[in-house]
Amino acid sequence: MRNIILDVERILDEFRFKPSDSKIYSLLLEKGELRVSEIAKELNLSARFVRERLKELCREGIVNRELVKMGWVGYVYRAEHPASVFKKLKARIIERLENIERQLTE
């Protein structure tokens, strides 16, 4: 029989922010929009690391990016509204729990 507790713990771990993700998200909430280099400088992190974390945060729908052409071409990043983030995470957690429930009843 499946260990339901472990399944639930894995789901929660999957959706838990890493400390750096929380810092990036909080900074974007505070400042509005920033480039990778600005985030890296503010948080004293490498641009490469910030870029990787932003890629994941964008994929998760927590942060979005916009192409900017103003004498330079690049991206600016913005935090999604916290209510929107909570709704997305809640929906994904419910979906995962429903999948576990289906597997248990099969």
MILUMNU-185312 format. One record per atom (N, C-alpha, C, CB): residue in one letter; y, z, x. Coordinates in steps of 0.1 Angstrom, whole numbers, plus 5000, padded with zeros to 4 digits. Glycine has a CB too. Example, Ala and Ser with C-alpha at 12.3 -4.5 7.8 and 13.67 -1.06 7.14 Angstrom:
# MILUMNU-185312
A494350785132
A495550785123
A496750785132
A495550905113
S497850715128
S498950715137
S500050795129
S499450575141
//
This chain:
# MILUMNU-185312
M498850005008
M500050005000
M501350005009
M500050124991
R502249935004
R503549925012
R504250065012
R504449825005
N504950085023
N505750205025
N507150175019
N505750255039
I507350205007
I508650175000
I509850245008
I508650224986
I509650365012
I510750435019
I511150345032
I510350575024
L510250305039
L510550215051
L511250095047
L509350185059
D510850025036
D511449905031
D512949935028
D510749855019
V513150045021
V514550075017
V515350115029
V514550195007
E514850185039
E515550215051
E515950095059
E514650305060
R515049995059
R515249865066
R516449795059
R514049775066
I516449795046
I517549725039
I518849795042
I517249735023
L518849925042
L520149995044
L520549975059
L519950145042
D519649975068
D519949955082
D520549815084
D518749965091
E520049715077
E520449575078
E521949565073
E519649485069
F522349645063
F523749635058
F524649735064
F523649655043
R524249815073
R525049915080
R525949845090
R524250035086
F527249875089
F528149815099
F527849875113
F529649845095
K527949795123
K527949845137
K529349905139
K527649735147
P529550005148
P530850055151
P531849955154
P530750155162
S531549855162
S532449745165
S532849665153
S531949655176
D531949645144
D532249565132
D533249645123
D530949545124
S533049775122
S533949855115
S535349855121
S533450005114
K535449855134
K536749855141
K537449715138
K536549875156
I536649605139
I537249475137
I537649465123
I536149365141
Y536849505114
Y537149495099
Y538449575096
Y536049535090
S538449695101
S539649785099
S540949725105
S539349925105
L540849675117
L541949615123
L542549495115
L541649565137
L541549405110
L541949295102
L542549345089
L540849205100
L542049445083
L542649495071
L544149545073
L541849615065
E544249605085
E545549665088
E546649555092
E545449765100
K546149455100
K547149355105
K547249235097
K546649325119
G546249205089
G546349085080
G545448975086
G547749035079
E545948905096
E545248795102
E545448795117
E545548655096
L544348775125
L544448775139
L543548665145
L544148915145
R543848625157
R542948545165
R541948625173
R543748445175
V540948565178
V539948635186
V540548715197
V538848535191
S541448645204
S542048705216
S542848825213
S542948605224
E543548825201
E544348935197
E543449055193
E545248895185
I542349025186
I541449135183
I540849195195
I540249075174
A540349115204
A539749155217
A540749245224
A539349045226
K541949205225
K542949285233
K543249415226
K544349205234
E543449415213
E543649535205
E542549645206
E543849505190
L541349595206
L540149685207
L539549705220
L539149635197
N540149635230
N539649645244
N538149605245
N539849785249
L537849485239
L536549425239
L536649285245
L535949425224
S535549235249
S535549095254
S535748995243
S534249065262
A536448885245
A536548785235
A535248725231
A537448665240
R534348715240
R532948665237
R532248755227
R532148645249
F532348885229
F531748985220
F532348975207
F531849125226
V533648975206
V534448965193
V534048845186
V535948975196
R533948735193
R533648605186
R532248615180
R533648485197
E531248675187
E529948685181
E529948775169
E528948745192
R530648885170
R530648985158
R531348915146
R531449115162
L532448835149
L533148775138
L532248665132
L534448705143
K531448595140
K530548495134
K529648565124
K529748435146
E529048685128
E528248755119
E528948805106
E527548865126
L530148855108
L530948915097
L531348795087
L532148985102
C531648685093
C531948565084
C530648525076
C532448445093
R529548525083
R528248485076
R527948585065
R527148485087
E528348705067
E528048815057
E529048815046
E527948945063
G530148735047
G531248735037
G532148845038
G530548725024
I532248915049
I533049035051
I534448995057
I532349135060
V534448885064
V535648835071
V535548685068
V535648865086
N536748625067
N536848475066
N537748425077
N537248435052
R537548295080
R538348235091
R539048115085
R537548205103
E540148075091
E540947965087
E541347885099
E542148005078
L541147755099
L541647665110
L543147655109
L540947525109
V543747675121
V545147675122
V545547565133
V545747815126
K546647485129
K547147385138
K548647415139
K546847245134
M549047485150
M550447525152
M550747515167
M550847665146
G550847395172
G551047375186
G549747405194
G552147475191
W548747465187
W547447495192
W546447485181
W547347635199
V545247465184
V544247455173
V543247565175
V543547315173
G543047645165
G542147755166
G541947815152
G542647855176
Y541347935153
Y541048005140
Y541848135140
Y539548025139
V542148175128
V542648315125
V541648375115
V544148315119
Y541448505116
Y540448575108
Y541148675100
Y539448645117
R540648685088
R541148785078
R539948865072
R541948705066
A540248985069
A539249075062
A539249045047
A539549225065
E538049035042
E537949025027
E538349155021
E536448985023
H538849155009
H539249285002
H538049375002
H539849254988
P538249505004
P537049595004
P536249594991
P537549735006
A536949574979
A536249574967
A535249454966
A537149564955
S535749344972
S534949224972
S533749244981
S535749104977
V533949304993
V532849335002
V531849424996
V533449405015
F532249524989
F531349624983
F530449554972
F532049744977
K531149464964
K530349394954
K529349304960
K531349304945
K529649234971
K528749144978
K527549224983
K529449064989
L527849334990
L526749414996
L525949474985
L527349525005
K526549524974
K525749584963
K524849474957
K526749634952
A525349354955
A524449254949
A523249214958
A525349124947
R523549214971
R522449184981
R521449294982
R523049154995
I521949414981
I520949524982
I520149534969
I521749664983
I520749504958
I519949504945
I518949394945
I520949484933
E519349274950
E518449164951
E517249194960
E519149034957
R517449264971
R516349294980
R515449404974
R516949354994
L516049494967
L515249604960
L514349534949
L516149714955
E514949444942
E514249374931
E513049294937
E515149284923
N513249234949
N512149164956
N511049264959
N512649094968
I511349374964
I510349474967
I509549524954
I510949604974
E510349544944
E509749584931
E508749474926
E510849604921
R509149344927
R508349234923
R507049234931
R509049104924
Q507149254944
Q505949254952
Q505049374949
Q506349264967
L505549484945
L504749604942
L504049584928
L505649724941
T504549504920
T503949484907
T503049364906
T505049464896
E502949284917
E502049174917
E500649214920
E502549064927
//
